[in-house]
């Protein structure tokens, strides 16, 4: 039976494409609103030296959950400062607080509405089921298109992921209020709102607070995922550690997340019934806290307005908010860009970590709206044929010169699969070859299809690679690659060629560090994406004694900062 595939994916694509354009104004309003709120929260949290917030949190924990936990709070936060994760922690706490605040503001009313109307509950429940079970990663994709990369799509995705418990528990809490109390309220002639605010909500508060607590914990569990689209903080530290296989950093950042989780959990759990409520009345304690927070926020906003006045509002920096759109944190290009920022003294600028796909989405969006954007770019890349782009001149040579891409295999492959070894060894092509595969993939072809098409059209070239190589008899070959457009193209092509020569090939997509480490420890057989001598020099030096370098498969690559032609600057110096 041959029934055509239902183009569900395409429908979603075009719907999202339509939304992106038709609702652009709304989305940029939301982006600015959330970005602005986050700035305010971050400013409040980072007022004065770290010890200010540490003491404030410690006092709050002592008040809500007794002094032993207060001591834990004090020590764990001091440890975070000592390990060097304080700034990241502030960013993470701010993100979690804001997502939590949004779930309260939006979730509790929806929960109340559900409790009051059966129909609403019937509609909302399946939506919540859907929101909770759809892998959170999936929300990130449209979120990038709507809100750009950075912290905002991360907050939105966390919010969608985290709001369900607040809605469910509010609904549950109100429905659990005993019938006779409601009847009594009715008998005394109370209005609907009196009933809600004087009877239902007060009785439901413990349940609602349990929901809020869960929402905040869920939001915290999203921080690593959110860092894939450029949200800063401890999540980004963890992602960077994975990307570079830095066990120590991963542990330190992970531990910091655990500490923050425990602190936030205890505070929210005991907020309603503080341990020392008899010593200081909760009303007084929380009013003082609220006043302090509000006061700091207002002073912060005023001070902020004063400082921004001095900056050149029309310069490229102001237009792009001093942000350079980067890619995977472990990519060599990111390291090079950080060096460049130092070399050129560009301390005002931030390099946003995310992924190649997010970077391209951001470029596409800016290009359509003819907005200024600066990205970390490399060639060969299809983006240069799809958009009018230029490299910014790099007079200090921070990005190194032209490079080659090497094929690297594990030790022992030559003995275990001599044919595969010699094909990988003889693999070599031109940037233009690679680009044509990349263009087909961007135009919607499956990578394996695009690879097959190129192989068919270039039989002579392929026969040079397979020349003299003995055919395999179904031996497994595992190639690792990172989801950079260049490496997707090359890995699929060489994978197909190996397959056509009798090997059982699996391609597995990993982060940069794991790509090198996998070949070094023999869990992968090879890879064709080592950019040398500059981009991957650190990984190469770490692993060079445990791998076999088969030399270049392509010459003439380039790395750098890239802007659309319509952006009015030409060199990195112009970013000053
Ligand atoms: N790249 C493409 C990679 C190598 C391949 C330039 C994004 C990197 O920076 O590590």
Boltz pocket constraint, residues with backbone or C-beta under 6 A from the ligand:
constraints:
  - pocket:
      binder: B
      contacts: [[A, 327], [A, 330], [A, 331], [A, 332], [A, 333], [A, 334], [A, 377], [A, 378], [A, 484], [A, 486], [A, 512], [A, 529], [A, 531], [A, 535], [A, 536], [A, 558], [A, 559]]
      max_distance: 6.0
